[in-house]
Amino acid sequence: MRLTRRTAVQLIIFAVVAAIGAAVMIIGYIRLPNMLFGAGHYTVVVRLPTSGGLYPSGNVTYRGTEVGRVESVGLSNDGVDAVLSLKSDIKIPADLDAQVHSQSAIGEQYVALLPRTGEPPYLKEGDVIPVDRTSIPPPVDSLLDSLNTGLDAIPGDNLKTVVDEAYTAVGGLGPELSRIINGSTTLAIDSRANLDQLTTLVDQSKPVLDSQTDSSDAVAAWAANLATITDQARREDKSAGALIRRGPAALDKGRELFDALRPTLPILLANLVSINQVAVTYQASIEQLLVLLPQGVADLQAAGAANRNTKQDYNGINLDFNLNINLPPPCTTGFLPASQARTANFTDAPQRPPGDLYCRIPQDSAFAVRGARNLPCITRPGKRAPTVKMCESDENYVPLNDGMNWKGDPNATLSGQPVPQLPPESSGPQGPAPAAQAVPPLAVTDYDPATGAYLGPDGKLYTQADLSAAGAPRTWQDMLTPPPAG
């Protein structure tokens, strides 16, 4: 039979297509080169305690991707050896675990390769995964038996109640459940898109989980304390209810109070900031005051304890005042001179002279040891100075003289004598000192008519008997003449 040219061309095309299809089936589907020669694959042996339902031609996955098949499953001296045929173009770390999983409840086991690290070395031909790096799933029949036993343990009436309550809980919530499912789907899609970040989070979660394990005692204590708080809240349920009922009204009153204090409260808080700074600076002194205050109060109370609850006519405080006049004499160095001193019966408030007035004798003097010159500097331990400015500066205390009596002009207002403790804005006169004012020829002072006592120009207390009310009567002529000597 003679074939036409067209028929011959068609037969040739059909033969080529059939050959290509056969080649694709043999190489791609049947994988005959791999079965006969192992082309493009290498074999690895997985040692299992039991087969776990694994069968030849089962899938092998790495990070969820198919990378080969189970070539054979056979018995060994210690268990079962499964030979895996893996693709040569995929590098799989040798430090891994091999786990047998079920694709569904009816079987379809496969091998999942789970690397512990992503670093080399990689699997190669003939490698063996030991049995301590493998695991198999529990038998499905045991799982089904346990599930059946658990379902039989549930009372039928209770199960019916659960179903009815579940219907009551979710009945009519179709749109809400739909939104939950759609949101879960979106979450899953986003998780897939950020798989690397999630994988990193899971890999690096071990330190956090370990910290929870290490602090298990603290967590248990926290849970116990929380149980105590909730138990107390349960016991005080009525009080909590009253607080909730009355709380809004109390909050309204508080808001009204703050609204009323709004004009003055910021000023008060601003002033408290300054007080707080002082309190922080003088914290040690405040603590010492709080330590000594109770003892001082106790001593004061003890003074009246002797006559307490007695039949004595006088139930007062027992104190012994030993008055020593001018022992030691008062310190006048650093104060105004006696000619400028004012008596105590004046009630006006004259302008304060420039500078600081305090006893300016040496710091190691035995007199007036509690004077301002020996005040401790809080911010400069070991330093003593009469003013805060001197404490904060590098200036040291300089006395005016070595004695107790007044010397010179302490404020440099008359004689121009320099005084170290003057403030910077009034550091004494500049240029030549002004001429000293003439001293009045007569010194005038007030005296006590009852005792005849008066303060002399030298700062000492004197008494003249004929000035007292009990003295001899004097005429106005006698007051103009000095007393007789003697």
C-alpha positions as CSV (number, residue, x, y, z in Angstrom):
1,M,0.0,0.0,0.0
2,R,1.3,3.3,-1.0
3,L,1.0,6.2,1.5
4,T,0.5,9.7,0.4
5,R,2.9,12.4,1.4
6,R,0.4,14.0,3.7
7,T,-0.4,10.7,5.5
8,A,3.4,10.1,6.0
9,V,3.9,13.5,7.5
10,Q,1.0,13.0,9.9
11,L,2.3,9.6,11.0
12,I,5.7,11.1,11.6
13,I,4.3,14.0,13.7
14,F,2.2,11.5,15.6
15,A,5.2,9.3,16.3
16,V,7.2,12.3,17.6
17,V,4.4,13.4,19.9
18,A,4.0,9.9,21.2
19,A,7.7,9.6,21.8
20,I,7.8,12.9,23.7
21,G,4.8,11.8,25.8
22,A,6.4,8.5,26.6
23,A,9.6,10.2,27.5
24,V,7.8,12.6,29.8
25,M,5.9,9.7,31.4
26,I,9.0,7.6,31.9
27,I,11.2,10.4,33.1
28,G,8.8,12.8,34.9
29,Y,6.1,10.5,36.3
30,I,7.5,7.0,36.5
31,R,11.0,8.4,37.1
32,L,12.5,5.4,35.5
33,P,16.1,6.8,35.4
34,N,15.9,7.4,39.1
35,M,14.5,3.9,39.7
36,L,17.1,2.2,37.5
37,F,20.1,4.3,38.0
38,G,19.4,6.9,40.8
39,A,20.0,9.8,38.5
40,G,19.6,13.2,40.2
41,H,19.0,11.6,43.6
42,Y,20.9,10.2,46.5
43,T,19.8,7.8,49.2
44,V,19.8,8.3,53.0
45,V,18.8,5.7,55.6
46,V,16.5,6.5,58.4
47,R,16.5,4.1,61.3
48,L,13.1,3.8,63.1
49,P,12.0,1.8,66.1
50,T,8.9,0.7,64.2
51,S,7.6,1.4,60.7
52,G,4.8,3.7,62.1
53,G,2.7,2.9,59.0
54,L,5.4,4.2,56.6
55,Y,5.3,2.6,53.2
56,P,7.4,2.7,50.0
57,S,6.8,5.6,47.6
58,G,5.7,7.8,50.6
59,N,6.6,11.5,50.3
60,V,9.6,13.1,52.0
61,T,9.3,16.8,52.9
62,Y,11.9,19.5,54.0
63,R,10.4,22.7,55.4
64,G,7.0,21.7,54.1
65,T,8.3,21.1,50.5
66,E,8.6,17.7,48.8
67,V,12.2,16.8,48.3
68,G,12.0,13.0,47.6
69,R,10.3,9.7,48.3
70,V,10.6,6.6,50.4
71,E,12.4,4.1,48.3
72,S,12.0,1.1,50.6
73,V,11.0,0.1,54.1
74,G,12.6,-3.0,55.6
75,L,13.5,-4.7,58.9
76,S,16.9,-4.4,60.5
77,N,18.5,-5.9,63.6
78,D,17.3,-3.0,65.8
79,G,14.1,-2.0,64.2
80,V,13.1,-0.7,60.8
81,D,15.3,1.0,58.1
82,A,13.6,3.4,55.7
83,V,15.6,4.3,52.6
84,L,14.9,7.8,51.4
85,S,15.6,9.0,47.8
86,L,16.3,12.7,48.0
87,K,16.8,15.2,45.2
88,S,20.5,16.2,44.6
89,D,19.8,19.8,43.8
90,I,18.4,20.6,47.3
91,K,20.9,20.9,50.2
92,I,19.6,19.6,53.5
93,P,21.6,20.1,56.7
94,A,22.8,16.9,58.3
95,D,21.9,18.1,61.8
96,L,18.2,17.3,61.7
97,D,15.3,15.2,63.0
98,A,13.3,12.8,60.9
99,Q,9.6,12.5,62.0
100,V,7.0,10.2,60.5
101,H,3.6,12.0,60.3
102,S,0.1,11.1,59.0
103,Q,-1.4,13.2,56.2
104,S,-4.9,12.2,57.4
105,A,-6.7,10.0,59.9
106,I,-6.7,7.1,57.5
107,G,-2.9,7.0,57.0
108,E,-0.8,8.5,54.1
109,Q,2.3,8.6,56.2
110,Y,5.2,10.7,55.1
111,V,8.7,11.6,56.4
112,A,9.3,15.3,57.6
113,L,12.9,16.4,57.8
114,L,13.3,19.1,60.4
115,P,16.7,20.7,60.5
116,R,18.1,21.9,63.8
117,T,20.3,24.5,62.1
118,G,20.7,25.8,58.6
119,E,24.5,25.4,58.6
120,P,26.6,22.7,56.8
121,P,27.5,19.9,56.6
122,Y,24.7,18.7,54.4
123,L,23.2,15.2,53.8
124,K,25.0,13.1,51.2
125,E,24.9,9.6,49.7
126,G,24.9,6.9,52.3
127,D,24.3,9.0,55.4
128,V,22.3,7.4,58.3
129,I,19.9,9.3,60.5
130,P,20.1,7.5,63.9
131,V,17.1,6.3,65.8
132,D,17.5,8.9,68.5
133,R,16.9,11.6,65.9
134,T,13.6,10.0,64.7
135,S,10.0,9.8,65.9
136,I,6.8,8.0,64.8
137,P,3.2,9.0,65.3
138,P,1.0,7.1,67.9
139,P,-1.1,4.4,66.4
140,V,-4.3,5.7,64.9
141,D,-6.4,2.8,66.4
142,S,-5.2,3.7,69.9
143,L,-6.1,7.3,69.3
144,L,-9.5,6.3,68.1
145,D,-10.0,4.0,71.0
146,S,-9.1,6.8,73.5
147,L,-11.4,9.2,71.7
148,N,-14.2,6.7,71.8
149,T,-13.6,6.1,75.5
150,G,-13.6,9.8,76.2
151,L,-16.9,10.3,74.3
152,D,-18.5,7.4,76.2
153,A,-17.5,9.1,79.5
154,I,-19.5,12.2,78.6
155,P,-23.1,11.9,79.9
156,G,-25.6,12.2,77.1
157,D,-27.8,14.7,79.0
158,N,-24.7,16.9,79.6
159,L,-23.7,16.6,76.0
160,K,-27.2,17.6,74.9
161,T,-27.0,20.6,77.3
162,V,-23.6,21.6,75.8
163,V,-25.1,21.4,72.3
164,D,-28.1,23.4,73.2
165,E,-26.0,26.1,75.0
166,A,-23.7,26.2,72.1
167,Y,-26.6,26.9,69.8
168,T,-27.8,29.6,72.2
169,A,-24.3,31.1,72.3
170,V,-23.7,31.2,68.5
171,G,-27.2,31.1,67.1
172,G,-27.9,34.1,64.9
173,L,-24.2,35.1,64.9
174,G,-23.5,34.1,61.3
175,P,-22.2,37.5,60.2
176,E,-20.0,37.8,63.2
177,L,-18.6,34.3,62.8
178,S,-18.1,35.1,59.1
179,R,-16.1,38.2,60.0
180,I,-14.0,36.1,62.5
181,I,-13.3,33.5,59.7
182,N,-12.4,36.2,57.2
183,G,-10.2,37.9,59.7
184,S,-8.5,34.6,60.5
185,T,-8.0,34.0,56.7
186,T,-6.4,37.5,56.4
187,L,-4.2,36.8,59.4
188,A,-3.1,33.5,57.8
189,I,-2.3,35.2,54.5
190,D,-0.3,38.0,56.3
191,S,1.5,35.4,58.3
192,R,2.4,33.6,55.1
193,A,3.7,36.8,53.6
194,N,5.8,37.4,56.8
195,L,6.9,33.8,57.2
196,D,10.6,34.6,57.7
197,Q,9.9,37.1,60.5
198,L,7.6,34.6,62.2
199,T,10.1,31.8,61.8
200,T,12.8,34.1,63.4
201,L,10.3,34.9,66.2
202,V,9.7,31.2,66.9
203,D,13.4,30.4,66.8
204,Q,14.4,33.3,69.1
205,S,11.5,32.7,71.6
206,K,13.5,30.1,73.6
207,P,15.2,32.7,75.8
208,V,11.8,34.2,76.6
209,L,10.3,30.9,77.4
210,D,13.4,29.9,79.5
211,S,13.0,33.1,81.5
212,Q,9.4,32.1,82.2
213,T,10.6,28.7,83.4
214,D,13.3,30.2,85.5
215,S,10.8,32.6,87.1
216,S,8.2,29.9,87.7
217,D,8.4,30.5,91.5
218,A,7.7,34.2,91.1
219,V,4.8,33.4,88.7
220,A,3.4,31.0,91.3
221,A,3.8,33.6,94.0
222,W,2.1,36.2,91.8
223,A,-0.8,33.7,91.1
224,A,-1.1,33.0,94.9
225,N,-1.2,36.8,95.6
226,L,-3.7,37.3,92.9
227,A,-5.9,34.5,94.4
228,T,-5.7,36.3,97.8
229,I,-6.7,39.6,96.2
230,T,-9.6,38.0,94.3
231,D,-10.7,36.2,97.4
232,Q,-10.6,39.4,99.4
233,A,-12.5,41.2,96.6
234,R,-15.2,38.4,96.8
235,R,-15.5,38.9,100.5
236,E,-15.7,42.7,100.1
237,D,-18.3,42.5,97.3
238,K,-20.7,44.7,99.1
239,S,-18.1,47.4,99.8
240,A,-17.0,47.2,96.2
241,G,-20.6,47.6,95.1
242,A,-21.0,50.6,97.3
243,L,-17.8,52.1,96.0
244,I,-19.0,51.7,92.4
245,R,-22.4,53.3,93.3
246,R,-20.9,56.2,95.2
247,G,-17.7,56.6,93.3
248,P,-19.1,58.8,90.5
249,A,-20.5,61.3,93.0
250,A,-17.2,61.4,94.9
251,L,-15.3,61.9,91.7
252,D,-17.6,64.8,90.8
253,K,-17.0,66.4,94.2
254,G,-13.2,65.9,93.7
255,R,-13.5,67.5,90.3
256,E,-15.3,70.5,91.8
257,L,-12.6,70.7,94.4
258,F,-9.8,70.8,91.9
259,D,-11.8,73.3,89.8
260,A,-12.0,75.5,92.9
261,L,-8.3,75.1,93.5
262,R,-7.2,75.6,89.9
263,P,-6.2,79.3,90.4
264,T,-4.0,78.6,93.4
265,L,-3.0,75.0,93.1
266,P,-0.3,75.5,90.4
267,I,1.3,78.2,92.6
268,L,1.3,75.9,95.6
269,L,2.8,73.1,93.6
270,A,5.5,75.5,92.2
271,N,6.4,76.5,95.7
272,L,6.5,72.9,96.8
273,V,9.1,72.3,94.1
274,S,11.4,74.8,95.8
275,I,10.6,73.3,99.2
276,N,11.4,69.8,97.8
277,Q,14.8,71.0,96.6
278,V,15.6,72.3,100.1
279,A,14.3,69.1,101.7
280,V,16.5,67.0,99.4
281,T,19.5,69.1,100.2
282,Y,18.9,69.0,104.0
283,Q,17.7,65.5,104.1
284,A,20.3,64.4,106.6
285,S,19.5,67.3,108.9
286,I,15.8,66.6,108.7
287,E,16.4,63.0,109.6
288,Q,18.5,64.0,112.6
289,L,15.7,66.4,113.7
290,L,13.2,63.6,113.5
291,V,15.5,61.4,115.5
292,L,16.0,64.0,118.3
293,L,12.5,65.4,118.3
294,P,10.9,62.4,120.1
295,Q,13.6,62.5,122.8
296,G,13.2,66.3,123.3
297,V,9.4,65.8,123.7
298,A,10.0,63.0,126.1
299,D,12.4,65.2,128.2
300,L,9.8,68.0,128.2
301,Q,7.1,65.6,129.4
302,A,9.4,64.2,132.0
303,A,9.7,67.6,133.6
304,G,6.1,67.5,134.6
305,A,5.9,63.8,135.5
306,A,7.2,64.3,139.1
307,N,4.1,66.1,140.3
308,R,1.6,64.4,138.1
309,N,-1.4,62.7,139.9
310,T,-0.2,64.0,143.3
311,K,-1.9,66.0,146.1
312,Q,0.6,68.8,145.9
313,D,-0.8,72.3,145.5
314,Y,1.4,73.0,142.5
315,N,1.3,70.5,139.6
316,G,3.7,72.2,137.3
317,I,7.0,71.6,135.5
318,N,10.2,71.0,137.6
319,L,12.9,73.0,136.0
320,D,16.1,74.5,137.6
321,F,17.2,77.7,136.0
322,N,20.8,78.6,137.0
323,L,21.2,82.2,135.7
324,N,24.8,83.2,135.2
325,I,24.9,86.8,134.1
326,N,27.8,87.5,131.7
327,L,29.3,84.1,132.3
328,P,30.5,83.8,129.6
329,P,30.1,87.4,128.4
330,P,28.0,88.0,125.3
331,C,29.8,88.0,122.0
332,T,29.7,91.5,120.4
333,T,32.3,90.9,117.7
334,G,30.6,91.1,114.4
335,F,27.5,93.0,115.6
336,L,26.8,96.7,115.8
337,P,28.9,98.7,118.3
338,A,27.4,99.5,121.7
339,S,26.8,103.1,120.7
340,Q,24.6,101.9,117.8
341,A,22.8,99.1,119.7
342,R,19.1,99.5,120.3
343,T,17.3,98.6,123.5
344,A,14.7,95.9,123.5
345,N,11.8,98.2,124.4
346,F,11.8,99.7,120.9
347,T,9.1,98.2,118.7
348,D,9.8,99.7,115.3
349,A,11.7,97.9,112.5
350,P,14.6,100.0,111.3
351,Q,16.4,99.3,108.0
352,R,18.8,96.4,108.4
353,P,22.5,97.3,108.0
354,P,24.3,95.7,105.0
355,G,26.1,92.4,105.5
356,D,25.5,89.5,107.8
357,L,25.5,90.1,111.6
358,Y,26.8,87.2,113.7
359,C,29.5,86.4,116.2
360,R,32.8,86.6,114.2
361,I,35.3,85.2,116.6
362,P,37.5,82.2,115.6
363,Q,35.7,78.9,115.0
364,D,37.8,77.1,117.6
365,S,36.9,79.5,120.3
366,A,35.3,78.0,123.4
367,F,32.6,80.7,123.5
368,A,29.4,80.7,121.4
369,V,30.3,77.3,119.9
370,R,26.7,77.0,118.5
371,G,27.0,80.4,116.7
372,A,26.5,80.8,113.0
373,R,30.2,80.6,112.2
374,N,30.1,76.9,113.1
375,L,27.1,75.9,111.0
376,P,27.9,72.7,109.1
377,C,27.8,72.9,105.3
378,I,25.4,70.2,104.1
379,T,26.8,70.1,100.5
380,R,30.4,70.4,101.6
381,P,31.0,67.7,104.3
382,G,33.7,68.8,106.8
383,K,33.3,72.6,106.0
384,R,31.7,75.0,108.4
385,A,30.5,78.5,107.4
386,P,28.0,81.1,108.5
387,T,26.2,81.5,105.2
388,V,25.0,79.3,102.3
389,K,27.0,81.3,99.8
390,M,30.2,80.8,101.7
391,C,29.4,77.0,101.9
392,E,28.9,76.8,98.2
393,S,32.0,78.9,97.3
394,D,35.7,78.3,97.9
395,E,35.8,81.1,100.4
396,N,36.7,80.2,104.0
397,Y,35.6,81.9,107.2
398,V,37.8,84.7,108.5
399,P,37.3,86.0,112.0
400,L,37.4,89.8,112.8
401,N,39.5,89.4,116.0
402,D,40.5,86.9,118.6
403,G,38.6,88.3,121.5
404,M,34.9,88.4,122.6
405,N,34.5,92.2,122.6
406,W,33.6,94.4,119.7
407,K,36.4,95.5,117.5
408,G,36.0,98.0,114.7
409,D,33.0,98.6,112.5
410,P,31.5,95.2,111.4
411,N,29.7,96.6,108.4
412,A,32.4,98.9,107.0
413,T,29.9,101.7,107.1
414,L,31.9,104.1,109.3
415,S,35.6,103.3,109.3
416,G,35.9,101.5,106.0
417,Q,37.3,98.4,107.6
418,P,37.0,95.5,105.1
419,V,34.7,92.6,106.2
420,P,35.0,89.3,104.2
421,Q,31.3,88.3,104.8
422,L,29.8,91.3,103.0
423,P,27.7,90.2,100.0
424,P,29.1,90.9,96.5
425,E,26.7,93.7,95.7
426,S,27.9,95.6,98.9
427,S,31.5,94.6,99.2
428,G,32.5,97.8,101.2
429,P,33.4,101.2,100.2
430,Q,35.6,101.8,97.2
431,G,38.5,104.3,97.2
432,P,39.6,106.1,100.3
433,A,37.7,105.4,103.5
434,P,35.2,108.1,104.5
435,A,36.0,110.1,107.6
436,A,34.6,108.6,110.8
437,Q,31.8,110.5,112.3
438,A,32.4,112.2,115.6
439,V,31.4,110.3,118.7
440,P,28.7,112.1,120.7
441,P,30.2,113.7,123.9
442,L,27.5,112.1,126.0
443,A,26.3,108.4,125.7
444,V,22.6,108.1,126.1
445,T,20.9,104.8,127.0
446,D,17.7,103.6,128.6
447,Y,17.5,102.0,132.0
448,D,15.1,99.9,133.9
449,P,13.2,102.1,136.5
450,A,12.5,99.1,138.7
451,T,16.1,97.9,139.1
452,G,18.3,100.7,137.8
453,A,20.0,98.4,135.3
454,Y,21.2,99.7,132.0
455,L,23.5,98.6,129.1
456,G,26.8,100.5,129.0
457,P,28.7,101.6,125.9
458,D,31.0,98.6,126.2
459,G,28.1,96.2,125.9
460,K,28.1,95.2,129.6
461,L,25.2,95.4,132.0
462,Y,25.5,97.8,134.9
463,T,23.2,98.6,137.8
464,Q,22.9,102.0,139.6
465,A,20.9,101.8,142.8
466,D,19.8,105.4,142.9
467,L,18.1,105.0,139.5
468,S,15.7,102.4,140.9
469,A,12.3,103.3,142.3
470,A,13.5,102.2,145.8
471,G,16.5,104.6,145.7
472,A,16.7,108.0,147.4
473,P,14.6,110.6,145.7
474,R,16.5,112.8,143.3
475,T,15.9,116.3,142.0
476,W,16.3,117.5,138.5
477,Q,19.5,119.3,139.5
478,D,21.0,116.0,140.8
479,M,20.4,114.4,137.4
480,L,22.6,117.1,135.7
481,T,25.6,116.4,137.9
482,P,27.7,113.2,137.8
483,P,27.5,110.8,140.8
484,P,30.2,111.2,143.4
485,A,33.3,109.1,142.9
486,G,33.8,106.0,145.1
